[in-house]
Amino acid sequence: MGHSDIGVTMNVYTHLGLDDAAEEMDRLNKVEKIREELEPKEEVTQKIFRGV
């Protein structure tokens, strides 16, 4: 990561545990579910018929 001391890198990037990761995955799953609910289910097209 560019730190001059491996201890700095380890202290900065390894403080999260499995519980933190599980909570984040739950949040991401909720966001994905909401995104899917907001997306249109099928494409809406408009067809215009002209009578001759």
Secondary structure, 3 states (H helix, E strand, C coil): CCCCCHHHHHHHHCCCCHHHHHHHHHHHHHHHHHHHHHCCCCCCCCCCCCCC
